[in-house]
Amino acid sequence: MVQSVDVNGSLLTNDFNHFGNAQTFPGGYFALPTNMGGHSRTVFAVVPELRLGVGYRLTPATSLHFGYSALFASEVARPGNHVNRSINPTQSASWTEDPNAALTGPAQPSFSFHSSSFWAQGVSLGVNVRF
């Protein structure tokens, strides 16, 4: 499984130029220079699938079908698992109101992968009519 997480954010404001044209600064609240960027890795995962189906012929020209399917994927990178809520606001213009803010203290938020599992289920129902 190739896991890929892109962390990006920006602040669009005109607070630092006396309310002139809006300026864009990198980073926001949870996306700061210490965790921003593209992160990817390859890990071993399993993706089994199960399908069951039943059909019943009502007449020579009409039949009913019912099906169930389930899919499981291990080692999935989900967006919500990668939001680091430990923030060092000294590096963000949105917190310090300083467009040239520099990091002071621990480098947070940092980035690390957190995998989880994914389940998908489906049901199908059908009628076939031949003429």
N, C-alpha and C positions, 0 to 999 in steps of 0.2 A: 504494500500500500504506500503510495507516495502521498505524504502529508505536506500540505503547503498552506502557510498562514501569512497573510500580508497585513501588517499593522501600519496604518496611515491616518493622519489627521491634520487639520489646519485650523487656524484662527483667522477669520476675515473681519477686520475692524478698521475704523478710522479714528480710534481714540488717541493714537500716538502722533497724529499729524494735524491736530486742531480741527478735527472733523472735516478734513478734506477728502480726497479720493480714498476709497477703501484699500487697505493693504492686506496681504496674505502672509502669515507667519506659520512655520512648521510646528506641529504639535497642537494638542488640545488639552483635554483633561486626562484621558486614559491612554492616549497615544503621544508619547514624549520621545525625545531623541534617544533615550536609553533603551527603548524597545521597538522603535519604528524600523520598518524595512521588511524585506521578504525573508521568510524563514521556511526551509523545507528539509525533509528527511525521508528516508525510505525504511519502512519496518515490515516485518513479516506479519501477515494478516490472513484470516480465513473468511470466505464469503460463501457459506452453504445456502442452498435454496431448496425449499420443499414445495411440491405441487401435488394436489389431490383433485381428482375430478370424478364426477358421477353423471351418468346420462340415463335417461329413461325414454323409451319410444312409446308415445301415446297412440299413434296410428301409423300406418306405413309411410305417411308423408310428414308427420309431426313428431318432434322429439324435444325434450327438455334437458338442459345441462346445468350443473352446479359445480363450481370450482373454488378452491381455496389455495392461496399461495402465501408463503412466508419467506423472507429473506433476512439473513443476519450478516452483518459486517463488523468485524472486530478492528480495533486500532483506527478509529475514525477521528479526525481532527475537527471538532465542532467550534464555531465562533465563540459561543458563550464561555467555553472552558478556557479561553486564552485571554480573557480580560483580567489583568493584574490590578487589583484594587489598592495595592500598596503604592502610594504616590508620594514622590518628593516634588512638591510644587515649585521649588526654587529654580527649576530649569524651564518653566513655561511662561510665556508672555501672557497667557490667559489668566494665570494666577497672580503673577508678580506685577503685572501692568508695566513691565519693562521689556521692550522688544529685543534687548540684548542680554536677556537673563542667562546666567551661567549656573551650572550645577554646583550646589554646595551640600555636602553630606552624602548619604548612601545613594547609589545609582538605582533608583526605583522610579517607575516600574521596570522590572527586568522581564525578559522573555524566557519561557521554557514551555516545552510541549506537554500537553495533557490529553491523552487519548481516552476515548470512550467507545461504547458499542452502539450500533444502530440496528433497529428492527424495523422492517416494513411488512405489512400484511395486506392481503387483497382478497376480495370475494368477487366471483363472477357468476352471473345468472343469465341463461340464454334460452331462446326458443328457436328451433330450426323448422322451417316449413319448406318442403320441396314441392314444386309444381311443374 
